[in-house]
Amino acid sequence: MAIPLLLKGRVVGALDVQSNMPNAFKDDDVAVLTTLANQIVVAIDNARLYEDAQQRASEMSFLFSTTSAAAAASNLEEALESIAHELRSSMDALSVTIYLPEAYLDGKGNPFTLLRAAALSGTDQPMTEVSEIRLDAQSSLIATAANYRYPVLIGDIATEPNYLPVIDGAQSAAIVPLTAAGQLVGLITMESAAPNAYDDDTLTLLLTLSGSLSAIIQNQQLLEQVQKTNQQLLELDQLKSQFLANMSHELRTPLNSIIGFSRVILKGIDGPLTEMQEQDLTTIYNSGQHLLNLINDILDQAKIAAGKMDLQSDFFEIKGVIDAVRSIGIGLVKDKPIDIFVELAPGLPQVYGDEFRTRQILLNLVSNAAKFTREGSINIAAYVEAHPETGAPMVRVDVTDTGIGIAEKDMSVLFEAFRQVDSSLTRTQGGTGLGLPIAKSLIEMQGGQMYVRSQVNVGSTFSITLPTQPVEGAQKPDTGSLNSKDMENTGEIEPIATTRDTIETGPLRFVRPIKRQLLLIEDDPDMVDQFRRVLQREGFEIYTASIPLEAKPMASGLHPTIILMDVNFAEGAGWEILEWLKSRDDTRDIPVVIVSLTDEAQRVMEMGAFRFVRRPFTPEQIAEAVREAEMESRISRILIIDDHDESVRILQNALQESGTYRVYSAHNGAEGIAQVARRRPDLVILDLRMPEMDGFQVIRELRNNPETATIPILVVTADTLDPSERDQLSNLEVIYKQDISLQARRFIEGVRTRLNRDN
């Protein structure tokens, strides 16, 4: 008896029961067997469902392991390698290769696409013919599958002439293109050592996987493209920053020369001037200053736009800033009937911000008020008010003028860069239209705000607010950066806050040793005794060289305060020693007193001796000569290391007109280090921007040498220092070149401070 096995009306099998007896089955048997058949159908269905579930779970596990490994990869190459490895392991394949399409141009400029093997699992042998396949190759089954975007199963590779196996021993293969939105993203080939290893189920699984793999490949490619773009943007940003630094240096350096030499000539140092010449030079001088200010404005705006403007925030007294701004403002209105008043509320707290930039902001506001006010007054008022949202105390500063005012229609462009409220004002008053935008940006970077109220022909009030405590979201203070006090156009030397980064600067304070050593070059013992009696009463420590061979190494190694010698040695050795002393950098500056019977006093002085005393002599003559020589030896020696001749001349002029110094110069870092080693200057004035060896390298070299580590260094630069550069210059002194031209007296005071400190 046969009973069909029906599942939802579909025959899934049959139950066949046989007996060796005729008519063995009754109706009851049919009922029982029918019930049994129904149970068998349920069991078969459950078994198939279980197998399907197991298969699905296996496929899901396969898909998950393959895609998760690829998704976790840090780059495209790693992702492709993980995909190939997982496919080969999960599918028990002999090899797996993943191709990516790449566009090229042939020798004639015609475009073509190449399938390049980007990942291979299963062999370490280098691929040749199968590593790169042109998409237009007619004889390649891989190219055909890629072009038509359909998968291909190869049951027997030996019978397929258009397929070249990746690895020897492969008998069957599967080719699956990877597509996204109809575009070819890649292609996978999978090979097996068994014939007919892959079927439709394999294709279905690979096609299911292909969608995820295509997305992963695209994401990785996009990620790499974004990373590459970000790197290019970073490089462009660095190039822009470098360009700004170079432009700053290249523009400011000649401008500083123009300003500096104009000032030198105006002071009459190079000779008297006619009235017309003085007017012309004054125009050149003022125009140079104006152009320098414009360049500074443009560079500041570029830094703000690029997010490169760094503030050095700390607590400071706003009163000192206002007083300084008022002093400058008085000079701005000296030719106009304008009074400047200051009103300060009692008990003003300290504010928190960048003192230098705050002064720059207020000076801009006062300068604008002076520029656009014909007569009347400018009032600077400071008082405390609460922040409108947080209630925190803020110091507010109002700059009110009785000038021409600003029309309502012009308010919208007031703080836009490179815009002026009235083109006619640009022609009559000048400017770039950057002052207010920069001021507004700088005050907001400090956590404050800027306001304006104005009425045409009545006047304007510009207001700024400054926090009294650090503000979250404002720029953090840079502990290793320049103190902003007294920086703009004051010539003050800027102390840089203490830090211990990068350059070991050694002790800041230079103690100039007070040594009174005298080298006596004399071969007559009786004369040596006479000299000793006189010189010891003068308090000198005496070293004696009795033969010429001793004289040179003692002079060079000891570097005494004074050399006292006779030139009448055998075979002219004394003259040769004098010539040698005055020809060397390390001994040239030592005053040499000649005491001799020779009549060639003129020759002695022409060769560089400081004094000539003829024998016989009195003790008073020797004492007077060595005292004068000692005073000569105390003249400070200053070495300028700068590659710009104009800058060197400006510094030399400033030094020479202010006192007696021995000033030397070196035109590059290597030459400067060599001169420091030979001359042992009392002060080094160092430019930072030099080719080959810059000022930072010079500082390292000097500080790493124990013999030069304590020589004070005064850094001069035409550029604005960034935070990393300030960190490298901790404990050194910095002054801007433009300040030397504008305030030479204060520059000299700074030099004297460096030379006389702790003496």
Secondary structure, DSSP 4 states (H G I P E B T S, - for coil): -EEEEEETTEEEEEEE---SSTT---HHHHHHHHHHHHHHHHHHHHHHHHHHHHHHHHHHHHHHHHHHHHHT-SSHHHHHHHHHHHHHHHTT-SEEEEEEEEEEE-TTS-EEEEEEEEEEES--SPPSTTTEEETT-TT-HHHHHHHHT--EEES-GGG-TT---SSTT--EEEEEEEEETTEEEEEEEEEESSTT---HHHHHHHHHHHHHHHHHHHHHHHHHHHHHHHHHHHHHHHHHHHHHHHHHHHHHHHHHHHHHHHHHHHTTTT----HHHHHHHHHHHHHHHHHHHHHHHHHHHHHHHTT------EEE-HHHHHHHHHHHHHHHTTTTTEEEEEEE-TTPPPEEE-HHHHHHHHHHHHHHHHHT-SSEEEEEEEEEEE-TTT--EEEEEEEEE-SS---GGGGGGTTSTT--S-HHHHHHH---S-HHHHHHHHHHHTT--EEEEEETTTEEEEEEEEESS--TTSPPP-TTSB--TT-TTS-PPEEBPP---SS----SS-------EEEEE---HHHHHHHHHHHHHTT-EEEEE-SHHHHHHHHHHH--SEEEE----GGGHHHHHHHHHHHSTTTTTS-EEEEES-S-HHHHHHTT-SEEEESS--HHHHHHHHHHHHHHHTS-EEEEE-S-HHHHHHHHHHHHTTS--EEEEESSHHHHHHHHHHH--SEEEEES--SSS-HHHHHHHHHHSTTTTTS-EEEEESSPPPHHHHHHTTTSEEEEHHHHHH-HHHHHHHHHHHHHTT-
